[in-house]
Amino acid sequence: MSICLITGLLGGMGAAHGQVDPLAGILAPPKPAAKASGAPASAASVLAPPASAARAPGQRSGFLAVEQAVGGSYAAAQTRGVVSMASLRTLPRTASPFTVPLKVTNARAFAAKPRIAIPTYALAIVQHGSIRASAAGTGSDINPRASSLSTILIGVTDDMASRLAEEASADLVRRLVAIGVDVVPQSELLANADMARLRALGAKDKGLNDWDVYGAASAPLYAGHPLDSGLAGPGAAIALTDVAFGLNAVVLQPYLALDYERLGTSGRSNYTSSASVSAELRFRIASGGAQGRYATGRGKGSGPWGSLITDGAGTDEPFGVMFEIDDKSDDPAISSTFARLGMGSLYRQSKYYGVEVSPDRYETLARAAFQGLNAAIVAEIQKARG
């Protein structure tokens, strides 16, 4: 089948989130693993890429969203939008930069000095997610129930993420230079004696929310970066203030976290007979912005600073498929029997899903995200500098 014919069959799939993919019937999704007996396994043991993830690109179909509900009939799961990996490979390799609104705090901090130094660009990739809901029932229907789902991202490698961090850093520098900003060369920044006070973390770090955080090869991560989960923040802020003084520059710390889904839950309730959770694939910025810091003197502690923060931005354009990996739910027949006997039983619906991305499509949307964020950061800096 030619690419032209495939593209024609897909029609406007890129703009119609959830539309059925005509190729999905050709490439059937793998069957989930057989339900295991006994207590649910830990998330770490279940959420691992299945053997089928090693298939060549284009060998899977899946769905774009799932909703799980547990109630009087115990459990049900509905999926939406069937898509094949083959169809994702035909989508454009370019995308318009995201429109990223920023909330500005102390804009003067970004214009306090004539130069700007960028120690690193922290890029986080959200790799997993989970959501839970519970209900205790009403009236005679008091059997408690809970529903949970967990997901893991498949297809984003360390090499890909490091390359994207490098591109994001270079893109930001290019945009700053284009508006006339004197960006401190990395060699000069590293030669500053106070930079040695920052502990080097290399190209990858485990950051906030257990995110995997990557830095550019030309500007590796350091302890205390904006997405660091450690306790080095205050010390790093003091060191960077002295770095800023020595360079007569504003130290700019950009960061970006990319997520792959939107989760929903009915929450926890003691007075309803059902509970539900949902997951929908959506490429989005989970966190992003930049911190700016300068100094009025050396050795005076953490200097004045400002921040640029986004509440998020994203797109409904498809980039991957979701499929069930495992089902660790309790046996509904046993739970129902205990309930009828008046013995009480907590029924737990628990399922695990893989989200496999099309690497080319993921990279395309990642570029649209960091290009949009960088453009917004530079626009605010330009505004602050008049």
C-alpha positions, -999 to +999 in steps of 0.1 A: +000+000+000+015+033-010+021+062+014-003+083-007-031+058-003-025+054+034-026+092+038-058+093+019-074+067+040-065+085+072-082+117+060-080+143+088-070+120+116-044+144+129-070+170+136-098+146+147-087+132+181-103+099+187-113+091+151-112+055+142-081+046+122-089+025+091-056+007+094-061-005+130-079-036+119-048-047+099-025-043+129-042-058+159-030-049+194-014-077+214-035-095+239-029-085+275-012-109+299-034-135+316-048-123+348-027-134+378-041-148+409-033-136+444-024-101+456-016-075+430+020-073+421+039-040+427+037-013+401+075-016+395+072-052+386+042-048+363+051-015+346+079-028+324+079-027+286+064-060+274+083-082+250+060-071+222+074-035+226+105-047+207+085-051+175+095-030+144+077+003+141+043+000+126+034-034+141+008-024+167-025-008+171-041+006+202-064+032+215-062+068+226-082+068+258-096+044+285-122+049+312-126+023+340-156+021+362-164-001+391-199-004+406-227-028+413-217-049+383-181-047+396-160-037+367-160-023+332-135-006+309-143+014+278-117+025+252-119+053+226-102+060+193-084+031+177-051+040+160-023+021+144+014+028+146+016+026+108-008+055+105+013+076+130+043+072+108+025+090+079+019+122+100+039+153+093+074+156+107+068+193+116+044+210+139+037+246+148+053+258+180+029+257+210+014+289+223+027+290+258+014+316+282+038+326+310+031+341+344+059+366+352+073+374+387+098+403+390+105+408+353+133+433+363+154+403+372+157+394+335+170+428+325+192+436+355+225+428+338+236+432+302+245+396+296+227+362+301+244+330+312+226+296+308+243+269+330+219+241+317+185+234+301+166+209+322+143+187+302+121+162+320+103+133+304+073+120+323+076+082+321+047+068+341+014+078+357-013+064+380-047+073+392-072+058+417-108+062+428-129+045+455-165+043+466-182+027+497-217+024+484-251+036+496-281+020+513-280-018+511-252-016+485-223-009+509-197-032+494-166-010+490-149-008+456-119+008+441-106+013+406-070+022+396-050+023+364-013+028+359+006+036+327+042+035+314+057+053+285+075+032+259+097+044+230+115+075+244+151+065+248+179+083+268+196+092+235+164+108+221+158+128+253+194+140+255+192+151+219+160+170+225+176+187+255+206+198+234+182+211+207+161+230+232+193+246+247+206+256+213+172+270+202+170+292+233+205+306+227+197+313+191+166+332+199+183+353+226+212+362+202+186+371+175+172+399+198+207+412+205+214+396+239+250+389+248+249+352+258+279+341+279+298+314+260+297+280+278+335+280+280+336+313+299+308+301+322+326+269+331+358+288+337+342+309+365+355+296+398+321+297+415+307+272+390+329+246+406+308+249+438+279+232+419+280+194+420+279+179+385+251+154+378+259+146+342+235+141+314+206+125+334+191+129+368+161+116+388+141+148+395+108+160+409+079+136+409+103+108+400+108+124+365+138+115+344+156+148+338+181+153+310+206+181+303+224+191+271+257+174+264+272+209+260+256+220+294+251+190+317+229+191+348+241+203+382+227+197+417+200+224+424+187+227+388+150+238+386+137+202+384+161+187+410+144+167+438+174+170+461+183+194+489+209+213+469+186+242+459+196+269+485+233+262+481+230+262+443+212+295+445+240+311+465+267+297+442+248+309+411+244+344+426+282+346+429+285+332+393+262+360+381+283+386+399+315+373+384+301+373+349+281+406+353+252+386+339+217+373+347+219+335+352+190+320+333+177+285+343+152+272+318+133+240+324+106+219+307+087+187+316+068+168+289+038+146+298+019+121+276-015+118+292-043+135+310-057+115+340-091+118+356-108+104+387-141+105+405-122+107+437-129+091+470-165+088+483-184+070+510-218+077+496-218+066+460-221+031+445-195+035+418-160+049+411-142+057+379-108+066+366-096+076+331-065+082+310-064+100+277-033+104+256-024+141+253+010+155+246+014+185+269+038+206+290+034+194+326+058+221+339+079+247+323+095+282+324+127+298+336+143+314+366+165+345+364+190+354+390+216+383+394+238+397+421+244+431+437+277+418+452+297+386+458+292+366+490+259+382+498+238+350+497+211+342+472+205+373+451+174+388+436+155+366+413+125+364+390+105+336+374+086+328+342+061+300+348+035+283+325+003+267+336+008+243+307+000+239+270-005+209+247-021+194+217-046+166+210-027+155+179-020+117+181+016+105+188+012+071+203-011+042+212-023+028+245-028-009+251-034-031+281-004-048+296-018-066+327-049-070+348-044-073+385-081-069+395-097-090+422-120-119+412-155-103+410-172-137+416-153-142+449-160-106+460-197-109+451-200-141+471-185-125+502-208-095+498-239-118+495-229-136+526-226-103+545-189-108+551-178-077+534-151-075+507-132-046+491-133-052+454-102-037+437-101-032+399-065-026+389-051-025+354-019-015+338-014+000+303+015+007+280+017+039+259+040+033+229+050+064+210+059+069+174+095+082+180+094+106+150+060+120+160+071+124+197+102+143+187+081+165+164+057+175+192+086+179+217+102+204+194+069+222+191+068+224+229+103+237+235+101+261+206+069+275+219+083+278+255+116+293+243+098+319+222+076+329+251+107+332+275+126+353+250+095+375+244+092+382+281+130+390+284+128+413+254+098+431+270+116+434+303+146+449+285+125+474+267 
